[in-house]
Amino acid sequence: MGRLVGVDLARALAVFGMYVVHIGPPLSATHGPASWIRYMADGHSSVLFATLAGFSLMLLAGRRRPRTGLAGRQAKARIAIRAVILLALGTAMAMEYGGVIILGFYGVYFLLALPLVRLSAKALAITAAALALVTPQVAFALNALLSQSVQQSINTYDPLHRLSGVGVLDLLLTGFYPTITWMSFVVAGMALARFDLSSAPVQRRLAVFGAALTVTAYGTSLLLAGRTALNSLAEGGSSSGSSGSMPPDGGSFPDTQASLLLTAGPHSGTTFDILGSIGVAILVVVGATVAMDHLPRLRRLATPVIAVGTMSLTAYVGHFVAQSVLPPAPDTGTRGSWTPLIMYVLGAIVFAAVWSRFFRRGPLEYLLNAATKPAKHIR
């Protein structure tokens, strides 16, 4: 079939967006267009990453036509193996870098998505919508009911939490990317994968739907919650080496005020945030696909960036490892400096461009693919 180049470009943009959050200056130190770049990266980059993870999951399970029989069982086994590896890798990285690591959450998402891989686009879209409408309220209620003492009691007996600080409760409910609300993004990505993105009519319908979803979600939130409804939780915080956009207590909601359910700021975890972010993700994927289909010169120029998207796991893990190994940039201490971020983005592009000339997959992608080969022996 060839690669879905537009999706690879969107995946690279998601990686760079996470670089902005982790390495770039905090929102409070940016002005003008830089503020918009920093704001859009908060939440939207990780959401786009999660949506594309759902898309990638369907590439394994059969994108347009779900695999059945033996092929279907082998595909599910490959997904399950990847899920376990990502959970293990995420746990190992969380021991060093904290709960900001999303990979362990991916492992849980993939395992929970296994029963859905044979659903149609319509069924998946309905499921994603239902999750977006219901789970934020359920998550809010559960967070309100969970006292600190109860959380501590659960975490005390949780080996994952003792090992890395990110336990089962964090993965499901109280972490940076809680499964209860973030499954909406994964399922939406699975639904998106069912469509023929090379079809112009499909592209137009998805673009209109994504725009309508974005405007409706954020517009309604602004009407209900006022002009602060879209404020970023990263405002005034530090971003370098941390999540930047996460709630101060590390959970889905910074406190128990029910009025927060009307807001739509990055990582607020509300229905409006989820629906608006899915709309943005759809627009990015469709926009990247259309650009790559109709602008061949831009496609050639973007080849090194697209290469980053083909090895997004390597690029994601690599920027954490690089921060630990490499000496800090001379002006890292300057709060408003974009130099460290630019250096990391250029480094990822150069590495991916060179590596892709000699190898089909990135280093970690190769190892992950090799680890799933035992699934071929499933009968």
Summary of the structure (lengths in Angstrom):
residues: 379
radius of gyration: 19.8
end to end distance: 26.0
largest distance: 58.9
contacts: 1325
relative contact order: 0.17
helix: 71%
strand: 0%
